[in-house]
Amino acid sequence: MRLYHSPTSPYVRKCMVVLHETGLLSQVALIATAGTPVDPGSMPLEQNPLGKIPALERDDGPALYDSRVICRYLDARAGAGLYPAAPRLWDSLTLEATADGILDAALLMVYESRIRPEARRHEPWVEGQWAKIDRALDAVESRWIDHLAGPLDIAQIALGCALGYVDFRHDARNWRDNRPRLAAWEATFAARPSMQATRPPEG
């Protein structure tokens, strides 16, 4: 298999953590890519017409894309059990969607400052994206800590990667303030070998 990859992409990181946790890493070649919504660069347009990563080429079918699809495929291939049986499954998927929503908003904040010309940047729009993250983290702190304390699943991986990206790109926002239980969980989860091995490069 071939995974189109960037070490700074939090969506790619989700897939990489799953590869580590499932023991499938040695079965995947990493293909370096780079690009933005306004300049696709070396993004895998043939494999994913949306021009996004991750994308996973398989020998037995079309390329898969979207981190949620790829992670579920890898879990099924390995039989790793990262997607528990219902009813816990619905909580896992909802928390994964919450984590991915945090990533979506955090990435849009980055695009606003890096891609849009300074004269056209809209600070209220940036703050609106942060408000989504803020509400989501409050919900995790109040609603989902018990789930995070359970067996390893895709929700924990997705949230660990989301919080890592917020630290990576928006550390000054101090998301840990007033969220002691989530901060304590993140500190423990971030120490997992799979998370340490996939940390984005500094800078």
C-alpha positions in Angstrom: 0.0 0.0 0.0 1.1 3.6 -0.5 0.0 6.5 1.7 0.2 10.0 0.4 1.7 11.8 3.4 2.8 15.0 5.0 4.3 15.0 8.5 2.4 18.2 9.4 -1.1 17.0 8.4 -3.2 16.0 11.4 -5.4 13.9 9.2 -2.4 12.0 8.0 -1.2 11.7 11.5 -4.5 9.9 12.5 -3.7 7.3 9.8 -0.1 7.0 10.9 -1.1 6.4 14.5 -3.5 3.7 13.4 -0.7 2.1 11.3 1.5 2.0 14.4 -1.2 0.7 16.7 -2.4 -2.0 14.3 1.1 -3.2 13.3 0.6 -2.4 9.6 3.3 0.3 9.3 5.7 -2.0 7.5 3.1 -2.7 4.8 2.8 0.9 3.7 5.1 3.1 1.7 4.9 6.8 2.4 4.7 9.2 -0.5 5.6 12.8 0.4 3.2 15.4 -0.8 2.6 19.2 -0.4 0.0 21.7 -1.5 -2.8 24.0 -0.5 -6.4 24.7 -1.6 -5.1 27.3 -4.0 -2.1 25.4 -5.3 -2.4 21.6 -5.3 1.3 21.2 -5.8 2.1 17.5 -5.5 -1.2 16.5 -4.0 -2.5 13.1 -5.3 -5.2 14.5 -7.7 -5.5 11.2 -9.6 -6.0 9.3 -6.4 -8.3 11.8 -4.8 -10.0 14.3 -7.1 -10.6 16.6 -4.1 -6.9 17.2 -3.9 -6.5 16.3 -0.2 -4.4 14.0 1.9 -4.3 11.4 3.2 -5.0 9.1 0.3 -4.2 5.4 0.4 -3.5 3.4 -2.7 -4.4 -0.3 -2.6 -3.4 -3.1 -4.9 -6.9 -4.5 -4.9 -9.1 -1.5 -5.6 -9.3 2.3 -6.1 -7.5 4.6 -3.8 -9.2 5.4 -0.5 -9.4 8.9 0.9 -10.6 10.8 3.9 -8.9 9.8 7.2 -12.1 8.3 8.6 -12.4 5.9 5.6 -8.7 5.0 5.7 -8.6 4.4 9.4 -11.6 2.1 9.3 -10.1 0.2 6.4 -6.8 -0.3 8.2 -8.6 -1.4 11.3 -10.6 -3.9 9.4 -7.5 -5.2 7.6 -5.7 -5.7 10.9 -8.7 -6.9 12.9 -7.5 -4.4 15.6 -10.9 -3.6 17.2 -10.5 0.2 17.2 -14.2 0.4 16.3 -16.1 -1.2 19.1 -19.5 -2.9 18.9 -22.6 -0.9 19.4 -23.7 0.9 21.5 -20.2 2.1 22.4 -19.6 2.4 18.6 -22.0 5.4 18.3 -20.1 7.2 21.1 -16.8 6.4 19.4 -17.9 7.7 16.0 -19.5 10.9 17.5 -16.3 11.7 19.4 -14.2 11.0 16.3 -16.5 13.4 14.3 -16.0 16.0 17.1 -12.3 15.6 16.9 -12.3 16.0 13.1 -14.5 19.1 13.5 -11.9 20.6 15.8 -9.2 19.8 13.1 -11.3 21.4 10.4 -11.8 24.6 12.3 -8.1 24.7 13.4 -6.9 24.2 9.8 -9.2 27.0 8.5 -7.7 29.3 11.0 -4.2 28.5 9.6 -5.4 29.0 6.0 -6.8 32.4 6.9 -3.4 33.6 8.1 -1.2 31.8 5.6 -3.1 31.9 2.4 -5.5 34.9 2.4 -3.8 38.3 1.8 -3.4 40.2 5.0 -5.7 43.0 3.9 -8.5 40.5 3.3 -8.3 38.6 6.5 -11.4 38.6 8.6 -10.7 38.3 12.3 -14.3 37.7 13.4 -14.3 34.7 11.1 -11.1 33.4 12.7 -12.6 33.8 16.2 -15.8 32.0 15.0 -13.6 29.0 14.1 -12.0 29.1 17.5 -15.4 29.3 19.2 -16.2 25.9 17.5 -13.1 24.4 19.0 -13.8 26.0 22.4 -17.3 24.6 22.6 -16.1 21.2 21.4 -13.4 21.0 24.0 -15.9 22.0 26.7 -18.2 19.2 25.6 -15.4 16.7 25.7 -14.4 17.8 29.2 -18.0 17.6 30.5 -19.3 14.6 28.5 -16.7 12.3 27.2 -14.0 11.8 29.8 -15.4 8.4 30.8 -15.2 7.3 27.2 -11.6 8.4 26.9 -10.8 6.3 30.0 -12.0 3.1 28.3 -10.2 0.8 25.9 -8.2 2.3 23.0 -10.5 3.2 20.1 -10.6 5.5 17.1 -12.2 8.3 19.1 -9.1 8.5 21.4 -6.7 8.5 18.4 -8.7 11.2 16.6 -8.9 13.4 19.7 -5.2 12.9 20.5 -4.3 14.1 17.0 -6.7 17.0 17.2 -5.3 18.3 20.5 -1.8 17.8 19.2 -2.6 20.0 16.1 -4.1 22.7 18.3 -0.9 22.7 20.3 1.2 22.7 17.1 -0.6 25.6 15.4 -2.5 27.4 18.1 -0.6 26.9 21.3 -1.1 30.5 22.5 -4.8 29.8 22.8 -4.1 27.7 26.0 -6.9 25.2 25.5 -6.0 23.4 28.7 -7.3 26.3 30.8 -10.3 25.2 32.8 -10.2 21.7 31.4 -8.1 19.8 33.9 -9.5 16.3 33.1 -9.0 16.6 29.4 -5.5 18.1 29.9 -4.6 15.1 32.2 -5.9 12.6 29.6 -4.0 14.3 26.8 -0.7 14.2 28.7 -1.0 10.5 29.2 -2.2 9.7 25.7 0.5 11.9 24.0 3.1 9.7 25.7 2.0 6.6 23.7 4.8 5.4 21.4 2.5 5.8 18.4 1.9 9.4 19.2 5.6 10.1 19.9 6.6 8.5 16.6 4.2 10.7 14.7 4.8 14.1 16.2 5.0 16.9 13.6 8.3 18.5 13.1 9.0 21.7 15.0 8.8 25.0 13.1 
